[in-house]
Structures are given as structure tokens and as C-alpha cells.
């Protein structure tokens, strides 16, 4: 025999086994992982509702206790996050963006991992139980990206591009699963998560979002987060309403983004020193501010703002107290600055509803009350995030206002343009800089003398 050690049947069998194993691992990433993300999204939604119900019970029976337990709770959560789960602070979207933007092929377990997943969920529920003005959508993005990212390194998933695509798909599926908004999930991936890379809408990414959305629908039904509305608003005949709502949402949303960036990303030296040297005291002060605002508004600024937002959408006239929008704005701002894990989308939409109530009170003949509320919700979200397409789609899907499609598009684009003049850099990408990976400098050997 010319090749005595060559065994074609044995070699073929081994190759088949290896290829089958790689195929199975890759299949798990693009099929099993989206199912897990859908289950995680539904589970987080149910658990968040229970956490807020517990907060409501506490507020109803011992409202003044928030002055004590909220500062202590904020400080405790920040301590746990910094000590045991670094990388879970804040929304979770900037962390996901930082991982996607990193060109290296190495796994980024400090921002996306199963440890991050469990820590994020636990502290999110703790914050909602306390009454922090936070949402679950940003954390669901980081949780979804962590689940997908856990499959990186297995099978053929070993390149930097595949790592980025896993994180991207998981983040998009997280948005879809959080609010049962599959279109918003896809648009979020295209518009927010891939500003530095060209989005390729290949089948695995779409499959991830679709499967996660299907799991959510199968478990909780095809619902809209804020209910359905029958409001309609023709674009061409309501230009004044579009202009007023777009400018209001853009200016105030841009102001929110600017303040967060000035304190969290590029703070003045004195503020930076206070936050770095006394992070727990700073978090406690933020918790105290939220507690005081809660007492002034009978607890309506606590949590996601789901109930007041839904109620004002269903009303034909001004429903909220006149200062709700301002109070929710400040509560969301300090909750974000405190460093506790929590998202922005739902509280931001609730702030938009409060501002919309004010706009209607100032200009009652401008448009129907419900239409004004929805327009300002989309405009303010676009002003905060500078993601107009995601903003109008997620608002439309969460309120069932498909008949206002063109008006929502126009007001979101206008608000994003206005916000750019107030806060030039998009919020999430500015925050992602805090989590950017700096390449390690290679030592240059000294020349022999």
C-alpha cells in the first residue's frame, strides 16, 4: 500500500461527526437562543409587573417610608452592581453597542455573559420594587445579547463579524420580546446598534427577532403595551400639530440627553470627583429625589409609568396633574444618573405622555387629546435617543396607532433634527464610550546599545 496509515472510511466518519457537531452548535445559536430570549423577555415582563405591584402596595400602606428605603435601596443596588456585577449599570444598550463596535474577535464576557444576565435581572427587579423610574427594555436588550453571545466560540462562530452579529441579533430580539414589537426590534438593530457597521438583514438576524416575537405572542398573546387607540391624524391637514409636538419633544428630549452626557460621560471636574469618590452617597441622593417626587405625585412617577400613560391615552381631555411630565422627567433623569440597572424606553414614553398633556392644555384646539399624546410620545423618545425610525415604530406598535403612521414619521424625524442642535451626539453611543475597549499597547523591545 502506498499510504498504509490512510483509512478513508474512518476519516470520512470523523469528518461527518465534526461537521454535524459544528452544524448543531450553530443551529442552537440561531434557534435555541431566540427561544430563550423570548422566554426571558416574557419572564422579565411578568416579574417586573409583580415587582411594581409590590411597590404599589408599599406606597399605598406606608407612603412616607420611601424617604428611608429608597435612598438606602439605591445605594445598595449600586454597591452590588459595582462590587459583584460590574457592567450591569444603567440601560444595557450602551454595553451592547460597545461589544458590537469592538473589532476584536475576543469574547467580551465583562459586558455580555450569563453572570451579567442574572445580575441585571435581579437588580432591575430590585429597582422596580423600590420605585425607581426605570424600564425593562434596555436590560432585555443586554440580556438578549448575553444569551446570543454565550454561543460565540462554538462550532464555526469564531470570527469578529460573527460575534458582532450574535450580539446585534440578541439585542434586537430583546426589544422585540420586551414589548411584543418585532418591527421595532428589527429597526432598532438597523438604526441604533449598527451606526458604525452596515446592517445586513440576513436570515439568522431576522429569524432571531421573529422567533423571540413568536414566543412572546404564544405566551402572552398579541397585545399592545399601552392598549389600542382609535385616534387618527392626517399629515397634510395637521402641520401645526406636527410642528409643535416635534419641536417640544426634540428640545426637551435633547435636553435630557445633554444632561445625562454632561454628568455621566464628560462631567465637570467637581461633579466627577464626587461621583467617583462617593458613588453610594450620590446614588442615595438620587433615590431621595425620586422619593420626594413620588410623594408629590402620589407615587405616579414610580416605575415605568405604564398606568398614568395608559390612562391619559384613554382620556379625551387633560388627565394628569400639570407637573407630572416635569416630575417624571426628573425622576427618570436621576434614576439614570444614579447608576442602578434600568432602561429608558418606557419611562421616556411616559414623560412624553406628560408633556403631551401639557401641550394639549396650552393648545386645546390643535388636535384631539389622544393624538397629541401619541405624537409627543414619539417625538420625545426620538429627541432622547436620536433614533426616529425606531421611535415612531415602537410608539405605533405599543399604542396600536397604525392609522397615524405618516404623522408619527414626520414628528419623529423633526424631533430628531431639533434634538441634534441641543445634544449633537446620540445618547446611547455617547454612553457606550464608557465601555469601549482600549487596545493593549504592545511593548517595543529596547534596542541594544
C-alpha positions in Angstrom: 0.0 0.0 0.0 1.3 3.4 -0.9 -0.4 5.0 2.1 -0.6 2.4 4.9 -2.0 4.9 7.5 -4.8 6.3 5.3 -8.2 5.0 6.3 -10.8 6.6 4.1 -13.9 5.2 5.9 -12.7 6.2 9.4 -11.6 9.7 8.2 -15.0 10.2 6.5 -16.9 9.2 9.6 -14.8 11.6 11.8 -15.4 14.5 9.4 -19.1 13.8 9.3 -19.2 13.8 13.1 -17.2 17.1 13.3 -19.4 18.8 10.7 -22.6 17.6 12.4 -21.4 18.9 15.7 -20.5 22.3 14.3 -23.8 22.5 12.5 -25.7 21.6 15.7 -23.9 24.3 17.7 -24.6 26.9 15.0 -28.2 25.8 14.9 -28.5 26.1 18.7 -27.2 29.7 18.4 -29.8 30.8 15.8 -32.8 28.7 17.0 -32.4 27.8 20.7 -31.1 31.2 21.7 -34.0 33.2 20.2 -36.4 30.9 22.1 -34.5 31.5 25.3 -34.6 35.3 24.6 -38.4 35.2 24.1 -38.8 33.3 27.4 -36.5 35.7 29.2 -38.4 38.7 27.8 -41.8 37.3 28.9 -40.4 36.3 32.3 -38.9 39.7 32.9 -42.2 41.3 31.9 -44.2 39.2 34.4 -41.6 39.6 37.2 -41.5 43.4 36.6 -45.2 43.6 36.9 -45.1 41.8 40.3 -42.2 44.0 41.4 -44.2 47.1 40.7 -47.3 45.7 42.3 -45.2 45.2 45.5 -44.1 48.8 45.2 -47.7 49.9 44.8 -48.7 48.1 48.0 -45.8 49.7 49.9 -46.7 53.2 48.6 -50.4 52.6 49.5 -49.7 51.4 53.0 -46.6 53.3 54.1 -46.0 56.1 51.6 -43.6 58.1 53.8 -41.3 55.1 54.2 -39.9 55.8 50.7 -37.9 58.7 52.2 -35.9 56.0 54.1 -35.9 52.8 52.0 -35.4 54.5 48.6 -32.0 56.2 49.3 -30.8 53.1 51.1 -32.0 50.8 48.3 -30.4 52.9 45.5 -27.1 52.9 47.3 -27.3 49.1 48.0 -28.1 48.3 44.3 -25.2 50.5 43.1 -22.9 48.8 45.6 -23.9 45.3 44.4 -23.6 46.3 40.8 -20.1 47.8 41.3 -18.9 45.0 43.6 -20.3 41.9 42.1 -21.8 42.6 38.7 -19.7 45.4 37.0 -21.0 46.0 33.5 -24.7 45.9 34.6 -25.0 49.6 35.4 -27.6 51.7 33.5 -29.6 50.7 30.5 -27.6 47.9 29.0 -27.9 49.2 25.4 -24.6 51.2 25.6 -22.8 48.0 26.8 -24.3 46.0 23.8 -23.2 48.8 21.4 -19.7 48.8 22.8 -19.4 45.0 22.2 -20.8 45.3 18.7 -18.5 48.2 17.8 -15.3 46.4 19.1 -13.5 45.0 16.0 -11.6 42.3 18.0 -12.6 38.7 17.9 -12.2 38.0 21.6 -15.3 37.2 23.7 -16.4 40.2 25.9 -17.6 38.4 29.0 -17.4 41.5 31.2 -20.3 43.2 29.4 -22.3 40.2 27.9 -22.4 37.0 29.9 -24.7 34.7 31.9 -23.4 36.3 35.1 -24.4 39.8 33.7 -27.7 38.3 32.7 -28.7 37.1 36.2 -27.3 40.2 37.9 -29.1 42.6 35.5 -32.5 40.9 36.0 -32.1 40.7 39.8 -31.2 44.4 40.2 -33.8 45.5 37.7 -36.5 43.9 39.8 -35.0 45.4 42.9 -35.1 48.9 41.4 -38.7 48.5 40.3 -39.7 47.3 43.7 -38.1 50.4 45.2 -40.0 52.6 42.7 -37.1 53.8 40.5 -38.2 55.4 37.3 -36.7 52.7 35.0 -37.9 50.3 32.4 -37.1 46.7 31.4 -36.4 47.3 27.6 -32.7 48.2 27.9 -32.0 45.4 30.3 -33.8 43.0 28.0 -31.5 44.1 25.2 -28.4 43.3 27.3 -30.0 40.0 28.4 -30.8 39.0 24.8 -27.4 39.9 23.6 -25.8 38.0 26.5 -27.8 34.9 25.6 -26.8 35.0 22.0 -23.2 36.0 22.9 -22.9 32.9 25.1 -22.9 30.7 21.9 -19.9 32.6 20.5 -16.8 30.4 20.2 -18.7 27.2 19.5 -18.8 25.5 16.1 -18.0 27.9 13.3 -18.9 31.0 15.3 -15.4 32.3 15.9 -14.9 35.5 13.9 -15.3 39.1 15.0 -18.1 39.6 12.5 -20.0 36.6 13.8 -19.5 37.8 17.4 -20.9 41.2 16.5 -23.8 39.6 14.6 -24.7 37.5 17.6 -24.8 40.5 19.9 -26.7 42.5 17.4 -29.3 39.8 16.8 -29.7 39.2 20.6 -30.2 42.9 21.3 -32.8 43.3 18.5 -34.7 40.2 19.7 -34.6 41.7 23.3 -36.5 44.8 22.1 -39.0 42.6 20.2 -39.6 40.3 23.2 -39.8 43.2 25.8 -42.8 44.9 24.3 -44.1 42.4 21.6 -42.8 44.8 18.9 -41.0 42.7 16.2 -40.8 45.6 13.7 -39.3 47.9 16.3 -36.7 45.2 17.1 -35.5 45.0 13.5 -35.5 48.7 13.1 -33.6 49.1 16.4 -30.9 46.8 15.1 -30.6 48.7 11.9 -30.7 52.2 13.3 -29.3 52.1 16.8 -27.0 49.1 17.2 -25.1 49.4 13.9 -24.2 53.0 13.4 -20.6 52.0 12.7 -21.4 49.0 10.6 -23.6 48.2 7.6 -26.6 46.2 8.7 -27.0 43.0 6.7 -30.6 41.8 7.1 -29.6 38.2 6.6 -31.9 35.3 7.6 -30.3 34.5 11.0 -30.9 38.0 12.3 -34.4 38.2 11.1 -35.1 34.6 12.4 -33.8 35.6 15.8 -36.3 38.5 16.1 -39.2 36.6 14.6 -38.7 33.5 16.9 -38.4 35.7 20.0 -41.6 37.6 19.0 -43.4 34.4 18.3 -42.5 33.0 21.8 -43.8 36.3 23.3 -47.1 36.1 21.4 -47.6 32.4 22.2 -47.2 33.0 25.9 -49.0 36.3 26.5 -51.0 36.9 23.2 -50.7 39.6 20.5 -51.2 42.6 22.8 -50.2 46.3 22.6 -48.3 47.6 25.6 -50.4 50.8 26.1 -53.6 49.4 24.6 -55.3 50.4 21.4 -56.3 53.8 20.2 -58.7 54.9 17.5 -57.1 58.3 17.1 -56.2 59.3 13.5 -54.4 62.4 12.3 -53.9 63.3 8.6 -50.4 64.7 7.9 -51.2 67.5 5.5 -54.1 69.0 7.4 -52.3 68.9 10.8 -48.9 70.6 10.1 -49.2 72.9 13.1 -49.7 69.9 15.5 -46.7 68.2 13.9 -44.5 71.3 14.3 -45.5 72.0 17.9 -45.2 68.4 19.1 -42.0 67.7 17.2 -40.2 70.9 18.4 -41.4 70.3 22.0 -40.3 66.7 22.0 -37.0 67.4 20.3 -36.0 70.3 22.6 -36.9 68.5 25.9 -35.6 65.2 24.7 -32.3 66.7 23.6 -32.1 68.5 27.0 -32.4 65.1 28.8 -29.7 63.6 26.6 -27.4 66.6 27.1 -27.7 66.5 30.9 -27.0 62.7 31.1 -24.0 63.1 28.8 -22.6 66.1 30.7 -22.8 64.3 34.1 -22.1 60.7 33.1 -19.7 61.0 30.1 -18.0 64.4 30.3 -18.7 65.7 33.8 -17.1 68.9 35.3 -14.2 68.0 37.5 -16.0 68.7 40.7 -19.0 66.5 39.8 -16.7 63.8 38.5 -14.8 63.8 41.8 -18.0 63.5 43.9 -19.4 60.6 41.8 -16.0 58.7 41.7 -15.2 59.2 45.4 -18.7 58.9 46.8 -20.8 56.8 44.4 -23.0 55.3 47.1 -23.8 58.7 48.6 -24.6 60.1 45.1 -26.9 57.1 44.4 -28.6 57.7 47.8 -29.2 61.3 47.0 -30.7 60.3 43.6 -33.0 57.9 45.5 -34.1 60.6 47.9 -35.0 62.9 45.0 -37.2 60.2 43.4 -38.8 59.5 46.8 -39.7 63.2 47.2 -41.1 63.4 43.7 -43.1 60.3 44.4 -44.7 61.9 47.5 -45.6 65.0 45.5 -47.3 62.9 42.8 -48.9 60.2 44.9 -46.4 57.7 43.6 -47.3 58.1 39.9 -43.7 58.8 38.9 -42.5 55.5 40.2 -41.6 52.6 37.9 -42.2 52.5 34.2 -45.1 55.0 34.2 -47.4 52.4 32.5 -50.6 53.2 34.4 -50.6 57.0 34.1 -49.6 56.8 30.4 -52.3 54.3 29.5 -55.0 56.3 31.4 -54.1 59.6 29.8 -54.2 57.9 26.4 -57.7 56.7 27.0 -58.8 60.2 28.2 -60.4 62.8 25.9 -59.0 65.7 27.9 -56.1 66.6 30.2 -55.8 63.8 32.8 -52.5 64.1 34.7 -51.5 66.7 37.2 -49.9 69.6 35.3 -46.4 68.9 36.7 -46.4 65.1 36.0 -44.3 65.5 32.9 -41.6 67.6 34.7 -41.6 65.3 37.7 -41.3 62.1 35.6 -38.5 63.8 33.6 -36.5 64.5 36.8 -37.3 61.1 38.3 -36.1 59.3 35.1 -33.0 61.6 34.9 -31.8 60.9 38.4 -32.6 57.2 38.2 -30.4 57.1 35.1 -27.6 59.1 36.6 -27.6 57.0 39.8 -26.1 54.0 38.1 -28.7 51.4 39.0 -29.6 49.0 36.2 -32.7 50.0 34.3 -33.9 51.1 30.9 -35.2 54.3 29.4 -37.8 53.5 26.8 -41.0 53.0 28.9 -40.3 55.9 31.3 -39.3 58.1 28.4 -42.6 57.4 26.7 -44.4 58.2 29.9 -42.6 61.6 30.1 -43.7 62.2 26.6 -47.3 61.5 27.6 -47.0 64.0 30.4 -45.5 66.6 28.1 -48.3 65.9 25.6 -50.9 66.5 28.3 -49.3 69.9 28.9 -49.2 70.7 25.1 -52.9 69.9 24.9 -53.7 72.1 27.9 -51.8 75.0 26.2 -53.3 74.4 22.7 -56.6 72.6 23.2 -57.8 73.1 19.6 -54.6 71.9 18.0 -55.6 68.3 17.6 -57.5 65.6 19.6 -56.1 64.9 23.1 -55.1 61.3 22.3 -53.4 62.2 19.1 -51.3 64.9 20.8 -50.2 62.4 23.5 -49.1 59.9 20.9 -47.3 62.5 18.8 -45.3 63.9 21.7 -44.5 60.3 23.0 -42.9 59.5 19.7 -41.2 63.0 19.4 -39.8 62.9 22.9 -38.4 59.4 22.5 -36.8 60.4 19.2 -35.4 63.5 20.9 -33.8 61.4 23.7 -32.4 58.6 21.5 -32.0 60.3 18.1 -33.4 57.2 16.6 -36.5 58.5 14.7 -37.4 55.3 12.8 -37.3 53.1 16.0 -39.2 55.8 17.9 -42.2 56.1 15.6 -42.4 52.3 15.0 -42.2 51.4 18.7 -44.8 54.1 19.6 -47.1 52.9 16.8 -46.7 49.2 17.9 -47.1 50.0 21.6 -50.3 52.1 21.1 -51.9 50.5 18.1 -51.9 53.8 16.3 -51.1 52.5 12.8 -53.5 55.0 11.2 -51.2 57.8 12.4 -48.2 56.3 10.5 -47.2 59.3 8.4 -47.8 61.8 11.2 -45.6 59.8 13.6 -42.9 59.5 11.0 -42.9 63.3 10.4 -42.9 64.2 14.1 -40.1 61.8 14.9 -37.9 63.0 12.1 -38.5 66.6 13.1 -37.8 65.9 16.8 -34.5 64.1 16.0 -33.4 67.1 13.9 -34.2 69.6 16.6 -32.6 67.4 19.3 -29.3 67.3 17.3 -28.9 71.1 17.8 -29.4 70.6 21.6 -27.3 67.5 22.0 -25.1 66.8 19.0 -24.1 63.2 19.9 -26.7 60.4 20.2 -27.2 59.4 23.9 -26.6 55.6 23.7 -23.4 56.0 21.6 -22.1 58.7 23.9 -22.7 56.4 26.9 -21.1 53.4 25.0 -17.8 55.3 25.2 -17.6 54.4 28.9 -17.5 50.8 28.0 -15.2 50.9 24.9 -12.3 48.5 24.7 -8.9 50.2 24.5 -6.3 48.0 22.6 -3.4 47.0 24.8 -0.2 48.7 23.8 2.5 46.3 22.6 5.8 46.7 24.3 8.6 47.6 21.9 11.9 45.9 22.7 14.6 48.3 23.5 17.5 48.5 21.0 20.8 47.2 22.1 23.2 50.0 22.8 
